[in-house]
Structures are given as structure tokens and as C-alpha cells.
Amino acid sequence: MTFKVKLVSQINAIALLVILLSVFLAENIIFNSGGFHNELLSILSIFFYFLIAYFLWQKFVIGICIWTIDSHQISISWLKKFSFTSGKDLNITWDEIESISKGIDPQYYNLRIKLTSGEKIVFYHDYLTTKDDFQQLIESLNQTFKKIAIKK
């Protein structure tokens, strides 16, 4: 089974938000210290900031990967790596996996895979992303992991 999933880089997201907030504040202090005196200009300015933020988010924060699940392993290959990261492809055998769980925040899903070596691999999925196979991936991972755990 193959799934195409969009994931979020937490570090890139925080850095982008800090940079955008700093630029917004600096721009308002330098150029608009008296504030906008035109309501239309204010609305267009806010729209412009959100548009830039959206495109920068897609470029620097979102990564796209293909998950392939079979009876032997999970393979994760990156179609679009996170900016400023190496983003190596992963192959994890079911024998290496101790548990699969999710984070506690219902608005921001994180998939946690704990390996028998003690290492934890965490993947973050933004709940605003609805056009990917993340939910089907979670169901498939849990079903396959339960089947393999029963066989052990």
C-alpha cells in the first residue's frame, strides 16, 4: 500500500513565524507609524501578508513523502524535502518497531514511531492539510502493526 502525505517541519515553522512577525512589525514601525488612513489599503495589506505567508509556508515548512507499507517494512521516500534539511529516505522493518502512537493534541496530529533501539521518530501533520492520504496511512499502519504483533 502506498500513501502520499504532507508533513510539517516544526523547526522551519517556528523560524518562519518569527521571521514573518519580525518583518511585519518592522514594516509597520518604519513605514506605517501613523497607521493606514485608508480602510481598503489596510485590507489589501493584510491580504498581501497572508498570501506571502501561505506561499512561504508551502515552500519552507511543508514536505511531501511517499509511504509504502508491506508485510516486511515501512518505506518513506521524500518527493519534496523540508528546506534546510537532509531529509533522508527511511526503511523501517516491523521488527524494529516497538510502538506506534499519536500525540495528544487533537488539532495537530503527530505520528510517533518508537523503535526497539529506544529511538523515537516523530512526524507532524498539519490538520489544515486535507488533500493527502494521512488518515488512510494511520489506519493502515495501525492495522498492519496489530497483525504483525499478533503473529509474534
N, C-alpha and C positions, 0 to 999 in steps of 0.2 A: 504494500500500500504506500502511496506517495502523497505527500501533503505540501502545499506551498503556504508558507507562513511569514508574516511580517512581525519582526521583533523590534524592541526599543533598547537603545544603549542608555543606561541610567547616567553614566558619566557625561556623555555627549549632550543629553537632555538638560542636565543641570548647568553645564557650561554654556549652552546656547541660551537658556533662560536668563542667566546672569548677564551675558553679553547684550542680549536684546533689551533687558531692563536698563542697563547702563547707558546704552546708546539712546534709548527713549528719553531717559532723564536728562542726559547731557544735551540732547537736541532741544528739549523743552526749556532748559535753563538758558542755553545760548541764544536760540532763535525766537523763542516764544515767551520771553519772560513776562510780557504783559498779557499773555493768553491770546487765543484766537478771538477775533472780534466778528467773525463770520461763522454762523452755525453750519453752513454747507462745507466750509473749509475744515471745520472740526470733524465732521462726519467723514469726509474724504480722507483726512489724515489718519483717523483711527482705522478705517478700512484698509488703507495702504499699509499700516503697521501689521495688521493681522494677515494680510496677503503675503508680505515678506516673511513673517514668522512661519506661516504654513509651508512655504517653499523651502526655507532653510531647515525646518523640521524634517521634511521629506528627504532632503539632501544629506544632512549630517547626523540625524538621530535614528532613522529607520533603516533596518537591514532586512533583506529578504533571503530566505533559505528554503531549501527543499529537504523535507524529512522523508526518509524511506524506512519503513518498518517491515521486517520479516521475522521469521521464527528464530533467527540467529542473532540479529543485531539491529541497532538503530544507526542509520547513516544520516548525517547532517551536512549538506553541501551548500555553500553560500552563493547566491546569484548576485547579491549586492551586499558587500561587507559594510560594516559600520565605518564611518570616516575615522581616520587616525588610529585604526586598529589593524592587527594582522588577520583576525577572523579565520582561523584555520578550520578546515573541514574536520568533522569528528566521526568516528566509528566507535560505537559502544556496544559490546556484546551484552546479552541479557545476564550472563553470569557475573558481569562486573557491577550490575545494578543491585543495590540493597533496597532502595525505596524510590517511589515516585510520588510527589505530593505537590500541593499548590499553596500559595501564600494566603494570608488571612484577609487581605483587602479585597472585598468583592468587586470594587470598581477598577482594580488594576491587577490583573492576573499575572502571577509569576509561577512558572513551572520549575520545580526543584527536583533534580535527579541526584540522589546520594549514592555514591559508588562504594563498593566494599572496601576500597582503599581508604575511605574516610573523606575523600574529596567530594565537594558539592558543586554541581553545575547548575546555575540559575539562568533562566531565560525569562525576559519580561515582555509581555504582550499588552499593548495599549487597548483598552476596552473600546476606544473610538474606532478602531480598525475592524470593520465588519466584512470586508471583502477578501477574506482568506480562509484557509482550512483549519484554523487553530482549534475550534471546538471539536471537529472530527478527529484531529490529531490527538487531543486529550483523551477522547473516548477510546480510540484505537490503542494508545499507549497503556491505558488502564486495563483494558480487556486482555491485551497480549501479555502484560506483566502478570495478571492474575492467572492466566492459563499456564504460563511457564512456571509460576510459583507453585501451582498445584502439582505439576509434573516432578518437581524437585523432591 
